[in-house]
Amino acid sequence: MRIQIPMLAAVAAVALAATGSGPASAAVASVSSVNHVASVAHLAAPLGTTNNPCYQKPNALHCDNTDPVATDCSIGSYVAASSPVYFYDAENGALTGGWSGYIQNWYSPHCGTNWARYVDTSGSYGTVSIDTCVNSPFHCTDMYDSNVFPAWSNQIYAKTVVSMASASFSNHNGVVAAGESSA
């Protein structure tokens, strides 16, 4: 069951696109094996006017590993879960205190998809790697790397299963942080 956060639902799509960071802004970040091209103009389209296959007929075939903005799935989406991305000692895995930001697990009720969104709160320059996975059967989106925040991953069809959004952050000093958020 997905629990909607009422205040975020109304502004979620605009907030996601207005940031300018995510698979839609491939010019400023590296992306593994997928060329992402999208326009935030899609968010201005009235509901039901998009011709994207994922939006028209949501399923794993049409939606897995696609950009939520390019497919219009960001329309009406919301944060289903959010968790801190904690700093830790890479040598022994122990938490060192504090966090670099938040990993959010976004959900599109229309498309039945989830994606990861990383929001930096540390203010330190670094790179985040994010993806979203499901267990039934186990598969993930391509890993997305970005040094522009907030950043989001591709989406995965998860209408009836739990998805896991994950983030790994590394700043210019080699300090690392990691977090996960399930919804």
TIMI-188530 format. One record per residue: residue in three letters; x negated, y, z of N, C-alpha, C in turn; residue number from 1. Coordinates in Angstrom, 1 decimal. Layout:
BEGIN
+------+--------+--------+--------+--------+---------+--------+--------+--------+--------+------+
! resn !  neast ! nnorth !    nup ! caeast ! canorth !   caup !  ceast ! cnorth !    cup ! resi !
+------+--------+--------+--------+--------+---------+--------+--------+--------+--------+------+
!  ALA !      X !      Y !      Z !      X !       Y !      Z !      X !      Y !      Z !  NUM !
...
+------+--------+--------+--------+--------+---------+--------+--------+--------+--------+------+
! end
This chain:
BEGIN
+------+--------+--------+--------+--------+---------+--------+--------+--------+--------+------+
! resn !  neast ! nnorth !    nup ! caeast ! canorth !   caup !  ceast ! cnorth !    cup ! resi !
+------+--------+--------+--------+--------+---------+--------+--------+--------+--------+------+
!  MET !   -0.8 !   -1.2 !    0.0 !    0.0 !     0.0 !    0.0 !   -0.9 !    1.2 !    0.0 !    1 !
!  ARG !   -0.6 !    2.2 !   -0.8 !   -1.3 !     3.4 !   -0.9 !   -0.6 !    4.5 !   -0.1 !    2 !
!  ILE !   -1.3 !    5.2 !    0.7 !   -0.7 !     6.3 !    1.5 !   -1.1 !    7.6 !    1.0 !    3 !
!  GLN !   -0.1 !    8.4 !    0.6 !   -0.4 !     9.7 !    0.0 !   -0.6 !   10.8 !    1.0 !    4 !
!  ILE !   -1.6 !   11.6 !    0.8 !   -1.9 !    12.7 !    1.7 !   -1.1 !   13.9 !    1.0 !    5 !
!  PRO !    0.0 !   14.3 !    1.6 !    0.9 !    15.2 !    1.0 !    0.3 !   16.5 !    0.4 !    6 !
!  MET !   -0.5 !   17.2 !    1.2 !   -1.1 !    18.5 !    0.7 !   -2.0 !   18.3 !   -0.5 !    7 !
!  LEU !   -2.8 !   17.2 !   -0.5 !   -3.7 !    17.0 !   -1.6 !   -3.1 !   16.5 !   -2.9 !    8 !
!  ALA !   -1.9 !   15.9 !   -2.8 !   -1.3 !    15.4 !   -4.0 !   -1.0 !   16.5 !   -5.0 !    9 !
!  ALA !   -0.5 !   17.6 !   -4.5 !   -0.1 !    18.7 !   -5.4 !   -1.3 !   19.4 !   -6.1 !   10 !
!  VAL !   -2.5 !   19.4 !   -5.5 !   -3.6 !    20.1 !   -6.1 !   -4.7 !   19.2 !   -6.5 !   11 !
!  ALA !   -4.6 !   17.9 !   -6.4 !   -5.7 !    16.9 !   -6.6 !   -6.2 !   17.0 !   -8.0 !   12 !
!  ALA !   -5.4 !   17.0 !   -9.0 !   -5.8 !    17.0 !  -10.4 !   -6.6 !   18.2 !  -10.7 !   13 !
!  VAL !   -6.1 !   19.4 !  -10.3 !   -6.8 !    20.6 !  -10.6 !   -8.1 !   20.7 !   -9.8 !   14 !
!  ALA !   -8.2 !   20.2 !   -8.6 !   -9.4 !    20.3 !   -7.8 !  -10.4 !   19.3 !   -8.5 !   15 !
!  LEU !  -10.0 !   18.2 !   -8.9 !  -11.0 !    17.3 !   -9.6 !  -11.6 !   17.9 !  -10.8 !   16 !
!  ALA !  -10.8 !   18.4 !  -11.7 !  -11.3 !    19.0 !  -12.9 !  -12.0 !   20.3 !  -12.7 !   17 !
!  ALA !  -11.6 !   21.1 !  -11.8 !  -12.2 !    22.4 !  -11.7 !  -13.6 !   22.4 !  -11.2 !   18 !
!  THR !  -14.0 !   21.2 !  -10.6 !  -15.4 !    21.2 !  -10.1 !  -16.4 !   21.1 !  -11.2 !   19 !
!  GLY !  -16.1 !   20.6 !  -12.4 !  -17.0 !    20.5 !  -13.5 !  -18.1 !   19.4 !  -13.3 !   20 !
!  SER !  -17.9 !   18.5 !  -12.4 !  -18.9 !    17.5 !  -12.2 !  -18.3 !   16.1 !  -12.2 !   21 !
!  GLY !  -18.8 !   15.3 !  -13.0 !  -18.2 !    13.9 !  -13.1 !  -18.5 !   13.4 !  -14.5 !   22 !
!  PRO !  -18.0 !   12.2 !  -14.8 !  -18.2 !    11.7 !  -16.1 !  -17.9 !   12.7 !  -17.2 !   23 !
!  ALA !  -17.0 !   13.6 !  -17.0 !  -16.6 !    14.6 !  -18.0 !  -17.7 !   15.6 !  -18.3 !   24 !
!  SER !  -18.7 !   15.7 !  -17.4 !  -19.8 !    16.7 !  -17.6 !  -21.1 !   15.9 !  -17.9 !   25 !
!  ALA !  -21.2 !   15.0 !  -18.8 !  -22.3 !    14.2 !  -19.1 !  -23.5 !   15.0 !  -19.4 !   26 !
!  ALA !  -23.4 !   16.2 !  -19.9 !  -24.5 !    17.1 !  -20.3 !  -25.4 !   17.4 !  -19.1 !   27 !
!  VAL !  -24.9 !   17.3 !  -17.9 !  -25.7 !    17.7 !  -16.7 !  -26.1 !   16.6 !  -15.9 !   28 !
!  ALA !  -25.8 !   15.3 !  -16.3 !  -26.1 !    14.2 !  -15.5 !  -26.4 !   13.0 !  -16.4 !   29 !
!  SER !  -27.1 !   12.0 !  -15.8 !  -27.3 !    10.8 !  -16.6 !  -26.2 !    9.8 !  -16.3 !   30 !
!  VAL !  -25.8 !    9.1 !  -17.4 !  -24.8 !     8.1 !  -17.3 !  -25.3 !    6.8 !  -17.9 !   31 !
!  SER !  -25.1 !    5.7 !  -17.2 !  -25.5 !     4.4 !  -17.7 !  -24.6 !    3.8 !  -18.7 !   32 !
!  SER !  -25.0 !    3.7 !  -19.9 !  -24.4 !     3.0 !  -21.0 !  -23.0 !    3.5 !  -21.5 !   33 !
!  VAL !  -22.5 !    4.6 !  -21.0 !  -21.2 !     5.1 !  -21.4 !  -21.4 !    6.6 !  -21.7 !   34 !
!  ASN !  -20.9 !    7.0 !  -22.9 !  -20.9 !     8.4 !  -23.3 !  -19.6 !    9.0 !  -22.9 !   35 !
!  HIS !  -19.6 !    9.9 !  -21.9 !  -18.4 !    10.5 !  -21.4 !  -18.2 !   11.8 !  -22.1 !   36 !
!  VAL !  -17.0 !   12.0 !  -22.7 !  -16.6 !    13.3 !  -23.3 !  -15.2 !   13.5 !  -22.9 !   37 !
!  ALA !  -15.0 !   14.6 !  -22.2 !  -13.6 !    15.0 !  -21.8 !  -13.4 !   16.5 !  -21.7 !   38 !
!  SER !  -12.2 !   16.9 !  -21.6 !  -12.0 !    18.3 !  -21.4 !  -11.0 !   18.5 !  -20.3 !   39 !
!  VAL !  -11.2 !   19.5 !  -19.5 !  -10.2 !    19.8 !  -18.4 !   -8.9 !   20.3 !  -19.0 !   40 !
!  ALA !   -8.9 !   20.7 !  -20.2 !   -7.7 !    21.1 !  -20.9 !   -6.6 !   20.1 !  -20.8 !   41 !
!  HIS !   -7.0 !   18.8 !  -20.7 !   -6.0 !    17.7 !  -20.5 !   -5.1 !   17.9 !  -19.3 !   42 !
!  LEU !   -5.6 !   18.6 !  -18.3 !   -4.9 !    18.8 !  -17.1 !   -3.7 !   19.7 !  -17.3 !   43 !
!  ALA !   -3.8 !   20.5 !  -18.3 !   -2.7 !    21.5 !  -18.6 !   -1.5 !   20.8 !  -19.3 !   44 !
!  ALA !   -1.8 !   19.6 !  -19.9 !   -0.7 !    19.0 !  -20.6 !    0.4 !   18.5 !  -19.7 !   45 !
!  PRO !    1.7 !   18.8 !  -20.1 !    2.8 !    18.3 !  -19.3 !    2.8 !   16.8 !  -19.2 !   46 !
!  LEU !    3.3 !   16.3 !  -18.1 !    3.3 !    14.9 !  -17.9 !    4.0 !   14.2 !  -19.0 !   47 !
!  GLY !    3.5 !   13.1 !  -19.5 !    4.1 !    12.3 !  -20.5 !    3.8 !   12.7 !  -22.0 !   48 !
!  THR !    2.9 !   13.7 !  -22.1 !    2.6 !    14.2 !  -23.5 !    1.3 !   13.6 !  -24.0 !   49 !
!  THR !    0.5 !   13.0 !  -23.1 !   -0.8 !    12.5 !  -23.5 !   -0.6 !   11.2 !  -24.4 !   50 !
!  ASN !   -1.6 !   11.0 !  -25.3 !   -1.5 !     9.9 !  -26.1 !   -2.6 !    8.8 !  -25.7 !   51 !
!  ASN !   -3.2 !    9.0 !  -24.6 !   -4.3 !     8.1 !  -24.2 !   -3.7 !    6.7 !  -23.9 !   52 !
!  PRO !   -4.3 !    5.7 !  -24.4 !   -3.8 !     4.3 !  -24.1 !   -3.7 !    4.0 !  -22.6 !   53 !
!  CYS !   -4.7 !    4.4 !  -21.8 !   -4.6 !     4.1 !  -20.4 !   -3.4 !    4.8 !  -19.7 !   54 !
!  TYR !   -3.2 !    6.0 !  -20.1 !   -2.0 !     6.7 !  -19.5 !   -0.7 !    6.1 !  -20.0 !   55 !
!  GLN !   -0.6 !    5.8 !  -21.3 !    0.6 !     5.3 !  -21.9 !    0.9 !    3.8 !  -21.5 !   56 !
!  LYS !   -0.1 !    3.0 !  -21.4 !    0.1 !     1.6 !  -21.0 !   -1.0 !    1.1 !  -20.1 !   57 !
!  PRO !   -0.9 !    1.6 !  -18.8 !   -2.0 !     1.3 !  -17.8 !   -2.2 !   -0.2 !  -17.6 !   58 !
!  ASN !   -3.4 !   -0.6 !  -17.8 !   -3.8 !    -2.0 !  -17.5 !   -5.3 !   -2.0 !  -17.5 !   59 !
!  ALA !   -5.9 !   -3.1 !  -17.1 !   -7.4 !    -3.2 !  -17.0 !   -8.0 !   -3.0 !  -18.4 !   60 !
!  LEU !   -7.4 !   -3.6 !  -19.4 !   -8.0 !    -3.5 !  -20.7 !   -8.1 !   -2.0 !  -21.2 !   61 !
!  HIS !   -7.1 !   -1.2 !  -20.9 !   -7.1 !     0.2 !  -21.4 !   -7.8 !    1.1 !  -20.4 !   62 !
!  CYS !   -7.8 !    0.8 !  -19.1 !   -8.3 !     1.7 !  -18.1 !   -9.7 !    1.5 !  -17.5 !   63 !
!  ASP !  -10.1 !    0.2 !  -17.4 !  -11.4 !     0.0 !  -16.7 !  -12.5 !    0.7 !  -17.4 !   64 !
!  ASN !  -13.3 !    1.3 !  -16.5 !  -14.6 !     2.0 !  -16.9 !  -14.3 !    3.2 !  -17.8 !   65 !
!  THR !  -13.2 !    3.9 !  -17.6 !  -12.9 !     5.1 !  -18.4 !  -12.8 !    6.3 !  -17.4 !   66 !
!  ASP !  -13.0 !    7.5 !  -18.0 !  -13.0 !     8.7 !  -17.2 !  -11.5 !    9.1 !  -16.8 !   67 !
!  PRO !  -11.3 !    9.3 !  -15.5 !   -9.9 !     9.7 !  -15.1 !   -9.4 !   11.0 !  -15.7 !   68 !
!  VAL !  -10.3 !   11.9 !  -16.0 !   -9.9 !    13.2 !  -16.6 !   -9.6 !   13.0 !  -18.1 !   69 !
!  ALA !  -10.4 !   12.3 !  -18.8 !  -10.3 !    12.1 !  -20.2 !   -9.0 !   11.3 !  -20.5 !   70 !
!  THR !   -8.6 !   10.4 !  -19.6 !   -7.4 !     9.6 !  -19.8 !   -6.2 !   10.2 !  -19.3 !   71 !
!  ASP !   -6.3 !   11.4 !  -18.6 !   -5.2 !    12.1 !  -18.0 !   -4.7 !   11.4 !  -16.7 !   72 !
!  CYS !   -5.4 !   10.4 !  -16.2 !   -5.0 !     9.7 !  -15.0 !   -5.2 !   10.6 !  -13.8 !   73 !
!  SER !   -6.0 !   11.7 !  -13.9 !   -6.2 !    12.6 !  -12.8 !   -4.9 !   13.4 !  -12.5 !   74 !
!  ILE !   -4.0 !   13.5 !  -13.5 !   -2.7 !    14.2 !  -13.3 !   -2.0 !   13.5 !  -12.2 !   75 !
!  GLY !   -1.7 !   14.2 !  -11.1 !   -0.9 !    13.6 !  -10.0 !   -1.7 !   12.7 !   -9.1 !   76 !
!  SER !   -3.0 !   12.7 !   -9.2 !   -3.8 !    11.8 !   -8.4 !   -4.1 !   12.4 !   -7.0 !   77 !
!  TYR !   -4.5 !   11.6 !   -6.1 !   -4.8 !    12.1 !   -4.7 !   -5.9 !   11.2 !   -4.1 !   78 !
!  VAL !   -6.4 !   11.7 !   -3.0 !   -7.4 !    11.0 !   -2.2 !   -6.7 !   10.0 !   -1.3 !   79 !
!  ALA !   -7.0 !    8.7 !   -1.6 !   -6.3 !     7.6 !   -0.9 !   -7.1 !    7.3 !    0.4 !   80 !
!  ALA !   -8.4 !    7.5 !    0.4 !   -9.3 !     7.3 !    1.5 !  -10.6 !    8.1 !    1.4 !   81 !
!  SER !  -11.2 !    8.4 !    2.5 !  -12.4 !     9.2 !    2.5 !  -13.3 !    8.8 !    3.7 !   82 !
!  SER !  -14.6 !    8.7 !    3.5 !  -15.5 !     8.3 !    4.5 !  -16.8 !    9.1 !    4.4 !   83 !
!  PRO !  -17.5 !    9.3 !    5.5 !  -18.8 !    10.0 !    5.5 !  -19.8 !    9.2 !    4.8 !   84 !
!  VAL !  -20.8 !    9.8 !    4.2 !  -21.9 !     9.1 !    3.6 !  -23.1 !    9.4 !    4.5 !   85 !
!  TYR !  -23.4 !    8.5 !    5.4 !  -24.4 !     8.7 !    6.5 !  -25.9 !    8.5 !    6.0 !   86 !
!  PHE !  -26.7 !    9.4 !    6.6 !  -28.2 !     9.3 !    6.4 !  -28.6 !    8.1 !    7.2 !   87 !
!  TYR !  -29.6 !    7.4 !    6.6 !  -30.2 !     6.2 !    7.3 !  -31.7 !    6.1 !    7.0 !   88 !
!  ASP !  -32.4 !    5.3 !    7.8 !  -33.8 !     5.0 !    7.6 !  -33.9 !    3.8 !    6.6 !   89 !
!  ALA !  -34.5 !    4.1 !    5.4 !  -34.5 !     3.0 !    4.4 !  -35.4 !    1.8 !    4.8 !   90 !
!  GLU !  -36.3 !    2.0 !    5.7 !  -37.2 !     0.9 !    6.1 !  -36.5 !   -0.1 !    7.0 !   91 !
!  ASN !  -35.7 !    0.4 !    7.9 !  -35.0 !    -0.6 !    8.8 !  -33.5 !   -0.5 !    8.8 !   92 !
!  GLY !  -32.9 !    0.3 !    7.9 !  -31.5 !     0.4 !    7.7 !  -30.7 !    1.1 !    8.8 !   93 !
!  ALA !  -31.4 !    1.6 !    9.9 !  -30.7 !     2.2 !   11.0 !  -30.2 !    3.6 !   10.6 !   94 !
!  LEU !  -29.0 !    4.0 !   11.1 !  -28.5 !     5.4 !   10.9 !  -29.4 !    6.4 !   11.6 !   95 !
!  THR !  -29.7 !    7.5 !   11.0 !  -30.6 !     8.5 !   11.5 !  -29.8 !    9.7 !   12.0 !   96 !
!  GLY !  -28.5 !    9.7 !   11.9 !  -27.7 !    10.9 !   12.3 !  -27.3 !   11.8 !   11.2 !   97 !
!  GLY !  -26.1 !   12.3 !   11.2 !  -25.7 !    13.2 !   10.2 !  -25.2 !   12.5 !    9.0 !   98 !
!  TRP !  -24.7 !   13.3 !    8.0 !  -24.3 !    12.7 !    6.8 !  -24.5 !   13.7 !    5.7 !   99 !
!  SER !  -24.6 !   13.2 !    4.4 !  -24.9 !    14.1 !    3.3 !  -23.6 !   14.6 !    2.7 !  100 !
!  GLY !  -22.5 !   13.9 !    2.9 !  -21.2 !    14.3 !    2.3 !  -20.2 !   13.3 !    2.6 !  101 !
!  TYR !  -19.2 !   13.2 !    1.7 !  -18.1 !    12.3 !    1.8 !  -18.0 !   11.5 !    0.5 !  102 !
!  ILE !  -17.6 !   10.2 !    0.6 !  -17.2 !     9.4 !   -0.6 !  -15.7 !    9.3 !   -0.5 !  103 !
!  GLN !  -15.0 !    9.8 !   -1.5 !  -13.6 !     9.7 !   -1.6 !  -13.1 !    8.7 !   -2.6 !  104 !
!  ASN !  -12.1 !    8.0 !   -2.2 !  -11.5 !     7.0 !   -3.1 !  -10.2 !    7.6 !   -3.6 !  105 !
!  TRP !  -10.2 !    8.0 !   -4.9 !   -9.1 !     8.7 !   -5.5 !   -8.2 !    7.6 !   -6.1 !  106 !
!  TYR !   -6.8 !    7.9 !   -6.1 !   -5.9 !     7.0 !   -6.7 !   -4.9 !    7.7 !   -7.6 !  107 !
!  SER !   -4.6 !    7.1 !   -8.8 !   -3.7 !     7.6 !   -9.7 !   -2.4 !    6.8 !   -9.7 !  108 !
!  PRO !   -1.3 !    7.3 !   -9.1 !   -0.1 !     6.4 !   -9.1 !    0.4 !    6.1 !  -10.5 !  109 !
!  HIS !    0.3 !    7.0 !  -11.4 !    0.8 !     6.7 !  -12.8 !    0.0 !    5.6 !  -13.5 !  110 !
!  CYS !   -1.4 !    5.7 !  -13.4 !   -2.2 !     4.7 !  -14.1 !   -2.6 !    3.5 !  -13.2 !  111 !
!  GLY !   -2.4 !    3.6 !  -11.9 !   -2.7 !     2.5 !  -11.1 !   -4.2 !    2.3 !  -11.0 !  112 !
!  THR !   -5.0 !    3.4 !  -11.1 !   -6.4 !     3.3 !  -11.1 !   -7.0 !    4.0 !   -9.9 !  113 !
!  ASN !   -8.3 !    3.7 !   -9.6 !   -9.0 !     4.3 !   -8.5 !  -10.4 !    4.7 !   -9.1 !  114 !
!  TRP !  -11.0 !    5.7 !   -8.5 !  -12.4 !     6.1 !   -8.8 !  -13.0 !    6.8 !   -7.6 !  115 !
!  ALA !  -14.3 !    6.8 !   -7.6 !  -15.1 !     7.4 !   -6.5 !  -15.4 !    8.8 !   -6.8 !  116 !
!  ARG !  -15.4 !    9.6 !   -5.8 !  -15.7 !    11.1 !   -5.9 !  -16.6 !   11.4 !   -4.7 !  117 !
!  TYR !  -17.8 !   11.9 !   -5.0 !  -18.7 !    12.3 !   -4.0 !  -18.7 !   13.8 !   -3.8 !  118 !
!  VAL !  -18.5 !   14.3 !   -2.5 !  -18.5 !    15.7 !   -2.2 !  -19.7 !   15.9 !   -1.2 !  119 !
!  ASP !  -20.7 !   16.7 !   -1.7 !  -21.9 !    17.0 !   -0.9 !  -21.6 !   18.1 !    0.2 !  120 !
!  THR !  -22.0 !   17.8 !    1.4 !  -21.9 !    18.8 !    2.5 !  -23.2 !   19.2 !    3.1 !  121 !
!  SER !  -24.3 !   18.5 !    2.6 !  -25.6 !    18.7 !    3.2 !  -26.3 !   20.0 !    2.7 !  122 !
!  GLY !  -26.0 !   20.4 !    1.5 !  -26.6 !    21.5 !    0.9 !  -28.0 !   21.2 !    0.4 !  123 !
!  SER !  -28.5 !   20.0 !    0.5 !  -29.8 !    19.7 !    0.0 !  -29.7 !   19.1 !   -1.4 !  124 !
!  TYR !  -30.7 !   19.5 !   -2.2 !  -30.8 !    19.0 !   -3.6 !  -31.1 !   17.5 !   -3.6 !  125 !
!  GLY !  -30.4 !   16.8 !   -4.4 !  -30.6 !    15.3 !   -4.5 !  -29.7 !   14.8 !   -5.6 !  126 !
!  THR !  -29.7 !   13.4 !   -5.7 !  -29.0 !    12.7 !   -6.7 !  -28.1 !   11.7 !   -6.0 !  127 !
!  VAL !  -26.9 !   11.6 !   -6.5 !  -26.0 !    10.6 !   -6.0 !  -25.7 !    9.5 !   -7.1 !  128 !
!  SER !  -25.6 !    8.3 !   -6.7 !  -25.1 !     7.2 !   -7.5 !  -23.8 !    6.7 !   -7.0 !  129 !
!  ILE !  -22.8 !    6.7 !   -7.8 !  -21.4 !     6.3 !   -7.4 !  -20.8 !    5.3 !   -8.3 !  130 !
!  ASP !  -20.0 !    4.4 !   -7.8 !  -19.2 !     3.5 !   -8.6 !  -18.0 !    3.0 !   -7.8 !  131 !
!  THR !  -17.1 !    2.3 !   -8.5 !  -15.9 !     1.8 !   -7.9 !  -15.8 !    0.3 !   -8.3 !  132 !
!  CYS !  -15.4 !   -0.5 !   -7.3 !  -15.3 !    -2.0 !   -7.6 !  -14.0 !   -2.5 !   -7.0 !  133 !
!  VAL !  -13.6 !   -3.7 !   -7.6 !  -12.5 !    -4.5 !   -7.0 !  -13.0 !   -5.9 !   -6.9 !  134 !
!  ASN !  -12.3 !   -6.7 !   -6.0 !  -12.7 !    -8.0 !   -5.8 !  -11.9 !   -9.1 !   -6.5 !  135 !
!  SER !  -10.9 !   -8.8 !   -7.2 !  -10.0 !    -9.8 !   -7.7 !   -9.7 !   -9.6 !   -9.2 !  136 !
!  PRO !  -10.5 !  -10.1 !  -10.1 !  -11.9 !   -10.7 !   -9.9 !  -12.9 !   -9.6 !   -9.7 !  137 !
!  PHE !  -14.0 !   -9.9 !   -9.1 !  -15.0 !    -8.9 !   -8.8 !  -15.6 !   -8.3 !  -10.1 !  138 !
!  HIS !  -15.4 !   -7.0 !  -10.2 !  -16.0 !    -6.2 !  -11.2 !  -16.1 !   -4.7 !  -10.8 !  139 !
!  CYS !  -17.0 !   -4.0 !  -11.4 !  -17.2 !    -2.6 !  -11.1 !  -17.3 !   -1.7 !  -12.3 !  140 !
!  THR !  -17.1 !   -0.4 !  -12.1 !  -17.4 !     0.5 !  -13.1 !  -18.9 !    0.6 !  -13.3 !  141 !
!  ASP !  -19.3 !    1.2 !  -14.4 !  -20.8 !     1.5 !  -14.6 !  -21.2 !    2.5 !  -13.5 !  142 !
!  MET !  -22.4 !    2.4 !  -13.0 !  -22.9 !     3.3 !  -12.0 !  -23.1 !    4.7 !  -12.7 !  143 !
!  TYR !  -22.7 !    5.7 !  -12.0 !  -22.8 !     7.1 !  -12.5 !  -23.7 !    7.8 !  -11.6 !  144 !
!  ASP !  -24.7 !    8.5 !  -12.1 !  -25.7 !     9.2 !  -11.4 !  -25.5 !   10.7 !  -11.7 !  145 !
!  SER !  -25.6 !   11.6 !  -10.7 !  -25.4 !    13.0 !  -10.9 !  -26.2 !   13.8 !   -9.8 !  146 !
!  ASN !  -26.7 !   14.9 !  -10.2 !  -27.2 !    15.9 !   -9.2 !  -26.4 !   17.2 !   -9.2 !  147 !
!  VAL !  -25.2 !   17.1 !   -9.7 !  -24.2 !    18.2 !   -9.6 !  -23.0 !   17.7 !   -8.9 !  148 !
!  PHE !  -22.6 !   18.5 !   -7.8 !  -21.6 !    18.0 !   -6.9 !  -20.4 !   19.0 !   -6.9 !  149 !
!  PRO !  -19.2 !   18.5 !   -6.7 !  -18.8 !    17.1 !   -6.5 !  -19.0 !   16.3 !   -7.8 !  150 !
!  ALA !  -19.1 !   15.0 !   -7.8 !  -19.2 !    14.2 !   -8.9 !  -18.3 !   13.0 !   -8.8 !  151 !
!  TRP !  -17.8 !   12.4 !   -9.9 !  -16.9 !    11.3 !   -9.8 !  -17.4 !   10.2 !  -10.8 !  152 !
!  SER !  -17.0 !    9.0 !  -10.5 !  -17.3 !     7.8 !  -11.3 !  -16.2 !    7.6 !  -12.3 !  153 !
!  ASN !  -16.4 !    6.6 !  -13.1 !  -15.3 !     6.1 !  -14.0 !  -14.2 !    5.5 !  -13.1 !  154 !
!  GLN !  -13.1 !    5.2 !  -13.7 !  -12.0 !     4.6 !  -12.9 !  -11.9 !    3.1 !  -13.2 !  155 !
!  ILE !  -11.2 !    2.4 !  -12.3 !  -11.0 !     1.0 !  -12.5 !   -9.5 !    0.7 !  -12.2 !  156 !
!  TYR !   -8.9 !   -0.2 !  -12.9 !   -7.5 !    -0.5 !  -12.7 !   -7.4 !   -1.3 !  -11.4 !  157 !
!  ALA !   -6.6 !   -0.9 !  -10.5 !   -6.5 !    -1.5 !   -9.2 !   -5.1 !   -1.3 !   -8.6 !  158 !
!  LYS !   -4.1 !   -1.5 !   -9.4 !   -2.7 !    -1.2 !   -9.0 !   -2.3 !   -2.1 !   -7.8 !  159 !
!  THR !   -2.7 !   -3.4 !   -7.8 !   -2.3 !    -4.3 !   -6.8 !   -3.4 !   -4.9 !   -6.0 !  160 !
!  VAL !   -4.6 !   -4.3 !   -6.1 !   -5.7 !    -4.8 !   -5.3 !   -6.4 !   -3.6 !   -4.6 !  161 !
!  VAL !   -7.2 !   -3.9 !   -3.6 !   -8.0 !    -2.9 !   -2.9 !   -9.2 !   -2.6 !   -3.8 !  162 !
!  SER !   -9.6 !   -1.3 !   -3.8 !  -10.8 !    -0.9 !   -4.5 !  -11.8 !   -0.3 !   -3.5 !  163 !
!  MET !  -13.1 !   -0.4 !   -3.8 !  -14.1 !     0.1 !   -3.0 !  -14.9 !    1.1 !   -3.7 !  164 !
!  ALA !  -14.9 !    2.4 !   -3.2 !  -15.7 !     3.5 !   -3.8 !  -17.0 !    3.5 !   -3.0 !  165 !
!  SER !  -18.1 !    3.6 !   -3.7 !  -19.4 !     3.7 !   -2.9 !  -20.3 !    4.7 !   -3.5 !  166 !
!  ALA !  -21.1 !    5.3 !   -2.6 !  -22.1 !     6.3 !   -2.9 !  -23.4 !    6.1 !   -2.3 !  167 !
!  SER !  -24.5 !    6.4 !   -3.0 !  -25.8 !     6.3 !   -2.4 !  -26.5 !    7.6 !   -2.8 !  168 !
!  PHE !  -26.9 !    8.4 !   -1.8 !  -27.4 !     9.7 !   -2.1 !  -28.9 !    9.7 !   -1.7 !  169 !
!  SER !  -29.8 !   10.4 !   -2.5 !  -31.2 !    10.5 !   -2.1 !  -31.6 !   12.0 !   -2.4 !  170 !
!  ASN !  -32.1 !   12.6 !   -1.4 !  -32.5 !    14.0 !   -1.6 !  -34.0 !   14.1 !   -2.1 !  171 !
!  HIS !  -34.5 !   15.3 !   -2.4 !  -35.8 !    15.5 !   -3.0 !  -36.9 !   15.0 !   -2.1 !  172 !
!  ASN !  -36.6 !   14.9 !   -0.8 !  -37.6 !    14.4 !    0.2 !  -37.6 !   12.9 !    0.4 !  173 !
!  GLY !  -36.7 !   12.2 !   -0.4 !  -36.6 !    10.8 !   -0.3 !  -35.8 !   10.3 !    0.9 !  174 !
!  VAL !  -35.0 !   11.2 !    1.5 !  -34.1 !    10.8 !    2.6 !  -32.9 !   10.3 !    1.9 !  175 !
!  VAL !  -32.4 !    9.2 !    2.4 !  -31.3 !     8.5 !    1.7 !  -30.0 !    8.4 !    2.6 !  176 !
!  ALA !  -28.9 !    8.3 !    2.0 !  -27.6 !     8.2 !    2.7 !  -26.7 !    7.3 !    1.8 !  177 !
!  ALA !  -25.8 !    6.6 !    2.5 !  -24.9 !     5.7 !    1.8 !  -23.6 !    5.6 !    2.5 !  178 !
!  GLY !  -22.5 !    5.3 !    1.8 !  -21.2 !     5.2 !    2.3 !  -20.3 !    4.5 !    1.4 !  179 !
!  GLU !  -19.1 !    4.0 !    1.9 !  -18.1 !     3.3 !    1.2 !  -16.8 !    3.7 !    1.7 !  180 !
!  SER !  -15.8 !    3.6 !    0.8 !  -14.4 !     4.0 !    1.2 !  -13.4 !    3.1 !    0.4 !  181 !
!  SER !  -12.6 !    2.3 !    1.2 !  -11.7 !     1.4 !    0.6 !  -10.3 !    1.9 !    0.6 !  182 !
!  ALA !   -9.6 !    1.6 !   -0.5 !   -8.1 !     2.0 !   -0.6 !   -7.4 !    1.0 !   -1.4 !  183 !
+------+--------+--------+--------+--------+---------+--------+--------+--------+--------+------+
! end
